[in-house]
Amino acid sequence: MPNAAPEHRKLAAIMFTDMVGYSALAQKNEALALKLLDEHQALLRPFFPKFNGREIETIGDAFLVEFTSALDAVRCAVAIQKALAERNASSPGAARIQIRIGVHIGDVVQREKNVLGDSVNIAARIEPLARPGGICVTQQVFDQVYNKLEVPLVKLGAPELKNIQVPVCLYRVVLPWETKDLSFRERARFQWRRKQRRWVMAAVVALVLAAIALSVWRAPSHSRIESLAVLPLTNLSNDPAQEYFADGITDLLTTELGKIGSLRVISFQAVKQFKQAGMPLTKMVKALKVDGWVEGMVLRDGPRVAITARLIRAATAEQVWQTNSTRNLSNLVDLQGEVALALAEAMRVKLLPGERTLLSATRPVHPDAMDYYLRGKFSFGEKTELAIAMLEQAIKIDPGFARAHAQLALAYASKGYFTDPMAIEKARQALANAMALDASLPEVYVVRARLLWTQASGWDASGAIRELAKALSFNSNFDEAYGFRAILYWHLGLLDKSQQDIEKLLALKPTDTQMRSEFGGLFLFQGHYEKALYYYTNFAAQYPVPIAENALASAYQHLHRTNEAWAVVNRFLNSGRADTGGLMTSMQAVLLADAGEKAQASEKIVQAQEKGRNFSHFHHTAYNIAVAYALLNEPAQAVPWLRQTAADGFPNFSWFQRDPNLKSLRSHPEFIRFMAELEKQWKRFNETL
């Protein structure tokens, strides 16, 4: 028995065409039907290769054609319908040739020269739903072409397709002679989009003219892509439960590209948030301030993964590079590294030897372990317990999977940062495993930094900052390292360094509300209370944690807007949230002391201490207690609390030196001695970190 023909899976755009009324015409006038069939085939065939299409099969009056991109397929379909419309304009009714066209993109099986699978069946099923002389496309095609065509698309809904189990949303391509059928709203929307494209083209022309003018005195140079956003890859499975997989692939590719030091790569979370908000692509690219973007599709079929990715230059919207790859799930990380290397070459980015080594590192992973790892990554941040369960399962399946150990260490460190010593110990164990397997993962150094900057480790901020520098040496786009380092600098009073890291993080993750809120802290410590107020009032509501609301109340207090400060404190305490660590209670003590209410302020100080018992991150509460005593003009009580504040991870010399609330301490010998010690430490940090 002969061997079966070899086959492989890939992503492809499939076009299915069919002549309208051919069977009826053949019964009525066979000679004319055959003549029109020959003319139809002679007219259509030249269009396929022109748009990078490959004719798979001719079935009577129908064509099955494969394209490498959805955009090529739709443009080919539009060109064909325009040519037929021009031809029919001068032909009598019986001699007219009309066809319907259906286009879908998805996973196909290639066996020799044929293509098979559900994607072919879907294209065949949707073709009859097109109008005579019209084009029907699926949601997957729409997602790839909607902002790249000069013709509008109108949603048709999700009709039931024979033998197709999953609902498929369909769109009609509105050809130029059909625009009169559009509703007023649809015409207005399309005209607006067309104007936007014209404005973009006008801007491109202006840039080209400017470049020509500059070339008079400057040698011509090819513009390089030096900043990049990886858009969430389209999930072609039609199964919303597989979104974690598409997101995981996108995140992996973003991480791999982040290892290229000369390239600014936007955080996946930031791009995802823009995408979920429905921001148009042109606005998103402008907001992210990138030179280019990567877009594409992913389809999972059991242990196999098919990926299509394209690099687009932002200035011209031109495609610079494309890949179509199919791999086993166990080699997924290797594939991301290969794609990143190919992208670097396409962008003419110079790679350092160490970067090339990092991107070329390979290690197969058990497919099920990779799946659990991606599920854990998808859940991290919002469902920490679920993330931990998924990551532990990944490690159980593949104990040598370093990334799973590193992500598990990060999850445990986040869970136990303030109040869970057992979680911290589990983080240490996972960290040790990850380090033994792969010391090049930036996550492990972030975890080490987190574990160093704890009460148990003596709030070793300088050691933590050095660990974060190691993380950034392996991935200069690792936004979490910049964010944590900015917070450490902030606590140490190295405000300029903190601001630099906040700005670097926001360049990678412009949606990070916490970091925008941290700007408020910088301005507060610099004495710019109105600016601090702006950042806290605009972003504290989106980042509702006690430390931000405490700082908001503090800004109001420094501006002598006491009623508003009390409103912030009372709103928090009346919300039902626990005043963990006694921070807001200590702010009550500050406001009462500022009003001269000594007995009540003293009572709140005692309550704050009680609430903060066994709370490791107590230094902000300790500082408020010191301030309350200073406002009560009790330096003998205030200075020891300032010393405790500094010893417990908040030695902010810049702020202690400036804070007007500490005015009564300025001439006290013990305060002067303490500040001299603190200044010496601050200068050493400033020089060495």
Buried (B, 14 or more C-beta within 10 A) or exposed (E): EEEEEEEEBBBBBBBBBBBBEBEEBBEEEEEEBEEBBEBBBEBBBEBBEEBBBBBBEBEEBBBBBBBBBBBBBBBBBBEBBBBBBEBBEEEEEEBBBBBBBBBBBBBBBBBEEBBEBBBBBBBBBBBEBBBEBBBBBBBBBBBBBBEBBEBBBBEBEEEEBEEBEEEBBBBBBBBEEBBEEBEEEBBEBBEEBBEBBEEBEEEBEEEEEEEEEEEEEEEEEEEBBBBBBBBBBBBBBBEEEBEBBBBBBBBBBBBBBBBBBBBBBBBBBBBBBBBEEEBEBBEBBEBBEBBBBBBBBBBBBEEBBBBBBBBBBBBBBEBBBBBBBBBBBBBBBBBBBBBBBBBBEBBEBEBEEEBBEBBEEEBBBBBBBBBBBBBBBBBBEEEBEBBBBBBBBBBEBBEBBBBBBBBBBBBBBBBBBBBEEEBBEBBBEBBEBBBEBBEBBBBBBBBBBBBBBBBEBEBBBBBBBBBBBBBBBBBBBBBBBBBBBBBBBBBBBBBEBBBBBBEBBBBBBBBBBBBBBBBBBBBBBBBBBEBBBBBBBBBBEEBEEBBBBBBBBBBBBBBEBBEBBBEBBEEBBEEEEEBBBBBBBBBBBBBBBBEEBBEBBBBBBEBBBEBBEEBBBBBBBBBBBBBBBBBBEBBEBBBBBBBBBBEBBBBBBBBBBBBEBBEBBEEBEBBEEBBEEBBEBBEEBBEEB
